[in-house]
Amino acid sequence: MLVVLPMLMFPVLIGLTSSFIASHEARAHERTMTVAVFMQGNRPGFADFLEGSESVQILPVEDLDEARELVRSDSLDAVIVFEEDFDRVVRDLGTGGVELCIKLTEDSEIERGRLLDALSAYGDTLREERFRSLDLEVSVCQVLEVDTVNMATVRERFADVAGGILPYMFVIFCFMGAMYPAIDLAAGEKERGTLETLLTSPVNRMQILVGKVGVVILTGITSAAVSFVGLYAGVRYMGSIPPELFHLLLSILRPGTVLFLLTLLLPLTVFFASLLLSLSFTARSYKEAQSKLGPLMPVIIIPAFIGMLPGIGFNALTAVIPVLNVTLATKQVIAGHADPLLIGLVYASLVLYAALGLFICSRVFSRESVIFGS
Amino acid sequence: MIEVRDLVKTFRLTRRQRREEGWPKDVREIRAVEGVSFTCRPGRIFTLLGPNGAGKTTVLRIIATLMEPDSGSISVCGFDTVEQPGNVRARIGFLTGSTRLYDRLTVSELIRYYADLHGMEADHYRKRRDELFDMLDMHEIAGRRIGKLSTGMKQKVSIVRTVIHDPEVMIFDEPTVGLDVITSRSIIELIHSCKERGRTVIFSTHIMSEVSRLSDDLAILHRGRLLYNDTYESFTGGMKTPSVEEEFVRVLVGEVEE
């Protein structure tokens, strides 16, 4: 499970999400909408305008209240009501009012967009008519046009979003991959009594601990590594990702970045493994260990999540906060402007945490009251 | 040979233990073993007899280097359990009533694993494994997963795991507790065969029939203190009651009244 789940997670997630969104959007765009239009004595310009559209069907409903009721009961998609003196107001160079009655849900957002586009296009024709009648060019009322040029590279823009998500996902997989083996190798072995049989073998206690920590580290790193493979496969072979984003993702998932993240994850996993094993040894059973280790998940998720938020600076303080420092360092590397001093600080702090974790774990494992406590 | 001298072991009680086991709040620690001394000789079976909570398991765990004594010393085959624990562990086999196996391994994998832990050469391992599999009729289950075996079969695997390295000293901690008659019998046979092969055997129990069947030497432990330590023959010879069980109770009650 620890290998298969992270491996399949990304391809399945990307494949399912993108195909679902694409098919939903296509359906919403192609669906023929049923609409009632009340011109209220104005000229039938907009109704004629809509008649030309193949994907909109105008239903003849006499009564406005009845039409609104039909929308409420999902028998009609929308009602468009022009104010009674719309033509006069427009003629007098005013702004005519139009009411769009529609059930606003996440699903109807595309339909609403289609109707607004149609109304906007109709508004454009009226505006052109107005300017013609005044003998003016349309551009006359536009005195300023601002064109913002984004100087950030596509890579930098992407680093803000995916730069945080990538380490977030991998830290979580790494932690999850380490958690269950840690429970089994400590509390599980205590509960089964196999720990006692190991301790009566000629292998010394420290060797046994090194073996256990090694296995937990290996499963954590493996879990993160196969999720890389899964993400790569997901991006490469599944889903319909926009070409610009696709090439960018592939360039970010290049060996250098992946290797960098793995080297950050290694000391972090040693720290996780030590922490998880220490706590697991203090539990009397597998179940108790699960209840002790479960609450650690938010403790890991929160700093990883904070690292994804905009405005969190990468400085000497955040570079020494475990998990958060991995997220921020990865964002910098993906953006292509990593500060070597801060990156060095991240490595140093992670190695220090790992050493501290190992020390605590060895102390816990050497205590009789922990190993044989009931 | 096992030599135990003035063994003392104290356990500090945690807050949880005080709460769950009903100890008074002012009790901070309990003396599990107090000034215990005895000697187990090769080719003889030494029985450690005592009621539940007497300190038998603690004594055996200290002999097996799982715990360290507060004071006193234990020598196993000439090696000190605190100073040379690795040498001690290489010479002991430790068997309890619970099987303590890895359910996901096959029988062969598990035995190989423990042989590796004992650093056995491949040839020596294969010879010893075949010998034990023949003796316990286990060839058929060699490739089966342990989780799929019956309790009796599991106990056989547990025996092989314990003796695969042919230890000089065998420690049995209430080895037949919770086992059916057939499985208990195979354990009793194992204890006998260890004695016949000149091994040092120490086993703890509170089952009187086992005491009568197996003991060469006997020690009675109660509340961490040794109440009796001599040959089984001397114990039965000096009995003031008609049965071993009644004499055991008499010794305990006498100690309580004192």
Interface residues (C-beta under 8 A of the other chain):
Chain A: R192 G193 T194 E196 T197 L198 L199 T200 S201 P202 V203 N204 E368 S369 I371 F372 G373 S374
Chain B: F11 R12 T14 Q17 R61 A64 T65 L66 M67 E68 P85 G86 R89 A90 I92 F94 T96 S98 T99 R100 L101 Y102 Y114 L117 H118 G119 R161
